[in-house]
Amino acid sequence: MPKSRCRPRTAALAREAMRSTESEAGLAEIERLVRLIVERKIGAVFVESSVAERNVQALVEGAAARGQRVRIGGRLFSDAMGAPGTYEGTYVGMIDHNATVIARALGGEAPPRGMSGRLASAA
């Protein structure tokens, strides 16, 4: 078979092997985090605006399989703030939102619309 026909197949196999390796690394990281959640009896995990929710759901399910009840505490802003032109779109608004979500998810209290009363909705 001419080399030009082998290369695309070889490249496809290499890409598939890389995806498989990345997937295994991702599973190993999820397993490590599940162990940590169970060992430390963590009650809530959070979805970041830049991370797929299915990854966080995998943590919840993995912990549940080991008898640890964990809930998704809410969505936090991380690499990105809220929408431009909104209070949450400012640095202070992002911190207000995140602190409010975390406090409530961990059983604490927070003002209905955040520390400044400016959150668009009860976080």
Beta strands, then each sheet from edge to edge (+ up, - down):
strand 1: 44-48
strand 2: 71-76
sheet 1: 1+ 2+
end
